[in-house]
Each structure stands twice: as C-alpha cells, then as structure tokens.
Amino acid sequence: MPIGDSIPLIGIRWDDVLFVALAATLLVSALLVVTLRDIIRCGLALIASFASLAGIYVLLGNPLVAATQVLVYIGAISVLVLFAIMLTQTKNAPARLVFQTQTLAAAVAAVVIAVVITATVLATTWPSAGQRLWTSTTDVAHLLFHDYVLPFEVVSVLLTAAVIGGVYLARREISKDGENR
C-alpha cells in the first residue's frame, strides 16, 4: 500500500511535517552552537545545523545546493574547524566568556527583533504559492563552468590562499627553551 501525499488522520502534507522537523532541528542546533561551553560539541552542533539546512534545500527542490552544502560546509568547513580546535588544544571555553556578560541585552534585542519580524510577516499580503521550480543540475553546471569560469577560479584561488594563511598562522614555533610560541 503506497503512502499518500498527506498524513491520513490530520491531512497535513508529509513534506510540511519534514520541513517543520528540519527547521526545528536547525534552530535547536544553532542555539546549541552559541550556548554550549565545550567547543567540540559546538562544532558538532554546527555540523547538525548544516545538515538540517541541506535537508531543507532538498525539500525546496534544489539538490545541487544541498550537495554543495554537504560537501563544502559539512565536509570541509566544519571538519577544518574541528581540526583547528583539536590542533590548538583548546577544548573548553574560558570560565566567563565576554558575551555572557551581555545576556540581558542580547535577550531584549532578540525579543524586539522577533516581534518586528512577526509583525512584518503578519502584515504582509503573500501571493498564493505556485509550483516548485526544479533546478536542472546540467544547466547550473553549464553556467558555472562555461559562463562563470573566471569568477569560479578566482574564488578557488582565494579559498586556497585563505587555507594556506590559516595553516601558517596556526603553526607553532618552538623556542630554544622548549616553550611553544
């Protein structure tokens, strides 16, 4: 028996339920990134938030952007951040972080921004939803590697230079007395 487009008893579409689950996972993991004290767990929560965002991209009908999200952000950036944390051997945050002294001001600002966004969304008349547009991977690849090959290569050289600079800055020199500098 095939599964229908919506949940039988409630009538909610499956992709809407999946979107809400992915969005909730994204929000919770993003909150964990900024609130956890262990930096390794913050990095793992960052990977979870990137994975949730990739799932949302798939639901929106753009698997190429989702694959890019997985390869670039989860596969490269997050792993690079975790390796940098492990190489510098800084696993725990300081006892009292700078931004922890601004908790009340940050909470007030967050509530004000949430109220403004909610008021804006409720006051806007939204057009009816149309059909989802599916992006052809072949068309995007043709644009990227034919029409925009120079900007693509410039970005790749810039990212390579950034990684080399990061490795150079993270390198530790050992002085004559055996102490790391």
N, C-alpha and C positions, 0 to 999 in steps of 0.2 A: 504494500500500500504506500503510494508516494505521499510525501509531506506537502501540504498545501502552502500557499503564499502567506497565510496568516495563522496565528495560533487559534485552534478551533473554538475554545470557550470564550475568549476575550475579543477576538477579532483584530488584534494588533499584528502588524506585519513582522515577520521574523527579522528582516534587515533593520527595522526600527529598534527592536529589542537588542540586537547585536550592536547597533550604534550606541545605544544608551550604556550598554555594558562596557564597550571600549572607551567611551567618553568618561565614564566613572573611573575606570582603571587609569586612564590618562591623568585625570585630576588628582586622584589619590597618590599615584606615584610621583607626580610633580610636587605635591605637598611634602611627600617624604624626602624628596631631593633637597628641599630647603630647610627641613626641620630635623632630620636625623643628625646625630652627632658623630657617628662613625663614617668616615669619608668613603670607605669601601662600599658600605651599604648605600650611601648616597649615589655612588657610581652605578650600582646595580639597579637602584630605583630609576636612574636616568635611562638605563637600557630598557626597563619596562615601559617607561613613558614613550620612548621612541618606537617600541614595538606596537604599542596601542595606537599611536599616530599612523603607523604603516597599515594597520588593520582598517583604520578609518579611510585612508586613501584607497584601499581596495574596495571598500563599500561605496565610495564615491565614483567608482568606475575608472580608476587610473592606476592600473597595476605597475606601470613603468615608474611612476613616482614612488609607489610603495616599495618596489625593488631597490630603487635608489636610496630610499630611507633606510632600508635594512642594510644595504652594502656600505653606504657612506657613513651614516650616523651610528648604527649599531656595530657594524663590522670594523670601522676604522676609528672614528672619533671616540666612542665610548671605550674601546679597548686601549686606545692611546692614552686616554685619561686615567684608566685603571693602572696601566703600566707605569705612567708617570708618578702616580701616587705610590705604587709599590717600590719604585726605584728610589724615590726620595725618602722613603721610610717614614712618612708622616701619615699615620693611620688614625689617630684621634685628634679631634679638634681641640683648641685651647679651652681652658676651663670656662672662660667667659668671652664669647665672641662679641665683636663690635656691634653687629646688627641686633644682638639680643637685648641691648640696652634701649633700642628703639621699637620695642614690641608694641607698645600702646599707640604710638603714632602710626606705625605700619598697619595695625588693625583698623584704626579710624579711617585711614586712607583707603584701605581695601573695601570697607563698608561703603564709603562715599562713591568709589568707582563702581562697585556692584550696583548701587542704587541708580547711578547715572546710566549705566549700560542697560539695566532693566527698564528704566523709563524710556530710553531711546528705542529699545526693541518693541515695547508695547505701543508706543506712539507711531511707529512706522507702519504704513499700509504695504504689506508684502504682496507681490504679484503671485498668481497661482503657480504652483510648481509645474514645470514642464518635464519633458522626458530627459533622462540622464544621457549625457554625451559620453560616449566611449572613445577614448583616445587611442588611435592606432599607433602601436609601437614603431611600426615601419615609418610612418610619417614623422614622428618625433626624431627617430634616428637619422632620417634623411636631412631634416633641418639642422640637427646638432652637428653632424659630421660632414655636411656639404656646405650649407649656407653660413653656419656659425662656427666653422672650424678654427678660425683665428682666436675668437674670444675663449673657446674651449681650451685651446693650447695655452693661452695666457693664464687662465685660471689654474691649469695643471702645473705650470712652472711656478706660479705664486704659491700654491699649496706645498709644492716640494721645497721651495725656499723657506717657508714657514716651519716645516718639519725639521729641516736642517738647522735652522736657527734655534728651535726649541731644544734639540739634542745638544747643541753647543752650549746653550745657557744652562741646561740641566747637568752638564758634565761637571764632575767634582775633581778638583785638583788636590793632590795630597802634598802637603808641605813637608819640609825636611824633618820636622818633629813628629810626623805621623798623623797630624790632625787634618781633617777634611776642611777645605775652604769652599 
